Amino acid sequence: MAAGIGARLNSVLGDKPKCLLAINGQSLISRIIDLFHQRNIHDITIITGYNRHLIHQELEDYDVQYFHNPFFQVTNSIASLWLARELLTGDTILMNADLFFEEEILDLALEQSQDCVMLSDCTRIENADFRFSVRGDLIYKTGNQLQNHETDCEYVGIVRIDRRFILTFKNRLGQMISDGDFRNWWEGVLYMFITDGLPVHHVDVSGIFWSEVDTLTDYNRLQAWVFGKSKNISSGWDGDVGEDEPFICLAEESDDLVDKPETVEINVSF
């Protein structure tokens, strides 16, 4: 789904949806699609909302299909996913489209085989956003209000659902919508399973770079990493941004503007 507004990035995005944020000359969403295409995966669906015409323009050379959520201003991502429920039939990757990640993370997601696996990062504790408590490879508690001592890892924003479990997932999705829970995240379906005691697994991506881009702080950190990686490759950069380096530092906007998570939904046939 690429229905979110990205209000906290207005000074960078203007009127563009957040998934069109350009990093190193390429939008987040086109980079994600390219990574899938490089793995011969082409069954890709994008669920749009805010300024969908700009996404269509950006991806005019890509063979993807679209669903549109016309109610994106008053619903959340669970409603966007429900609109594309007919596609939930086989092995599926659900992915937030405001993500930048090294391609090894995608490979790790694709090689999972359990019913439901959420990617996590166990090195992200102190400044974690959405947090997991885990026992082994099972998630047993979630939330952004968990304290550091309760947190074992941070949610990355990528989920693989196996075809064995996809009908169960779709039925719970429909039930939540029928109950009027259309302001929830799409991941809320999985969190309900966890609350009910059903197994939802996680796999740790520690040591592989990724970044969700919700705020200007996220954007600056990602730009610094991309710049540092290119410098390191070309000249053995030591990781420090000197006074003369073109590091972008922008003032943080208010967090009172809460935007919706953006997701690319990809049906994967192995």
N, C-alpha and C positions, 0 to 999 in steps of 0.2 A: 504494500500500500504506500502510495506517495501522496497522501491526502493532507498532510500537515502544512501549517503556515510558516513556522520557523520565525515567530515574532521576535525572539531574542537575538536574531541575527539580521535584523532589518538593515543595519548600517552596512552590512556586507552584501546582502541578497537583493535589496530593493524589493521589487514585487515578485521575485522568483520563489517557487517552492523550495524548501530546504534541500531536497535531494539534488537540486541543480547547482548547489555550491561547488565551485571549481577549485580543485586541488591539483597543483602542478599542471594546470592547463586542461584538466578533464573533469567533468561533473561526476559527483559521487555515484549517481545512478548509472551513467553510461559505463563507468569503470567496473561496477558490479556485474553488469550484463556482459561486458567483455570477458571477465574472469570465467563466467559460466560458459560462454561460447568457446573459450579456449579448451574447455573440458568436454566439448561436444554436447552441451546441454542447451537446448533451444526452446523448450516448452516454458516460456516465461510470461507471467501475467503481472501487470502493474495496475494497482488500484489508485485512482486519482481523486483529487478533491479540489483544493485551492489552485486556481489558475492552471487548470489542466492543459490548456492550449500551449503553454510554454513547455510542458513536458513532452507533448506530442511533437512540437517543433524540434526539441533537443534530440528526440529519438526517431526522427523521420526516416533515417536510414536503417533502423533496426526492425527486424521481424518479431514484434512482440504483440500481445493482445492486451486490451484494456477493459477494466470495469471502472465506473465512475460512481462516487458517493456524493450525490447532490446535497446531502445533509451534513457535510463535513463540519460545518460551523456549530452544529448543535449535537453531534454525536462524536464518539471516539472510535478508535481503530477496530474495536470488536464489530461495530456496525459495518465498517468498510469490508472486513473479511467476510461477514455474513452475506454481503451482496455477491461475493464470488464463491459461495459455498458449493455450487455445482462442480467446481474444479477440484474439490477435495475428495479425490477418489483413489489416489495411489501414493507412492512415496513422495513426500512433500518437504521442501525447505521453505520456511517462513523467515523472512529477514527484514529488519528495519533498514530503510533506504538512506538514513542519515549516518551510515557507517562507512568508515575507511578501515581496511584491514589488509594485512599481508596475506597473500594467496594461500599460504599454508593453513590458515584458519578455515578457508572454504574446503580444502582437501580433508581436513579433520572432520568437518561437518558431514561431508558426503560419505565418509567411510563408516559412519555410525550405523548400527543395525538393530538397536533396541527399539522398543515401541515409541518412546518419546525421549529426546535428548536435547537439553538446553545447554548452549555453550556458556562457559563461565571463565573467570580469571581469578585465580586464588592469590595473585600478587596484589590485587586491588582491594584493600581493606580500609585504610585510613580515610580515603576520599571516595569510597565507593558510592555509586548512585543507587541503583536497585540491587538489593543484597540477598544472598542466599545463605542459609544455614544448611549444612549437608552432613550426612553420615555415609562415609564411603562415596559411592557414586550416586546416591539418592538424595534429592532435595527434600527437606522436611519442614522448612520455614522460609518465608520470603517477605520482602517489604523494604521500603526505603526508610523505615523508622527503626530498623534493627540497630542495636548498639554495636560498637566495634568488637566487643568480646563475644557477641552472638554471630558475627559475620565470618564466614569462611571464604566467600568469593563474591565477585560482582558479575551480574548478568551482562553478557556481551551483546545480545540483541539478535541472535540467530538460533533457530530451532529446527531440528529434523524430526518429522513425524513419519513413522513407518506405515505402510499400507495396512498392516494388521490392526492398527490403532486409529486410522483416520476416520472411520465411521463413528467410533465412540467419541472422538474429538468433535466431529461435525454435529452429532446429536446434542452434545452438551452446549456447543455454540448456539444452536437453534433454541434450546431451552432457555438459555440466558437472555437471548433476544426476546423470546416470548414473555419472559418475566419482566421486561422493560429495562434490562441492564445494558442499555446501548451507550452509556457513558464510560464503560470500562475499557481497558486495554484489551487487545486480542489475546495477550498472554494470560489475562484473567481466567480464561478457560482452563489453562494448565494449572493455575494456582488453586482453582476450585478442586481439581483432581487431587492435588497435594493435601488440601484441607480434608478431603474425604479419605485420605490414606492410600490412594492409588499411586503406584510407582511412577515418578517422573525423574529421569536420570539427568546428570550433568557430566560434561567432559571439560577438563581444564585446558585452557590455551596458554597458560603461563609461558612467558618467554617469547611469544609472538606478538608483534605490535598490532594494536587496533585502537580505534577511537570512535566513539559516538560524537556527533557534532551538534550539540544542543545550544551551546553558548559561545560567546566570544572567547572565553577562556579555553574551551575545547578547540576552537578554530586556531587560536594562537599556538597551542601545544602541538596540534597536528602540523601546522605550517613549519614549526621549528623542527619537528621530526623529519618531515620530507626534505627540508633544506639541509638538515644535518646528514641525512642519508646520502644525498647527492654530493655533498662536499666530501663526505667520508670516502665515497667511491672514487671521486676524481683526484683527491689530494690528501687522503689520510687525515681528515678533519678529526679533532679530538673531542668534539661534542660541545664546545663552548661557543656561544654566539658573541662575537666581538662587537665593539662599538660601531664599527663600520659595516657590519653585516646587515642585509635587508630583512631583519626580523620584524614582523608585523605585530604591533602591540596596540590594541584598541580598548577603549573604556568599556567596562562591563555594563550591559543594560539591566534593567530591573527584572528580577525573576517573577514578578507579579504576572507577567505575560506567559502563560503556560501553553505551550504548543503541543500538538498531537504527535505521537511517534509515527514515523513513516516506514512503510514496509513494502518490500518486493516479495511477491509470492511466486515461487517456482515449483512446478510439479516435476519431479525427477523420476525418470524410468531407468533403472539399472539393468 
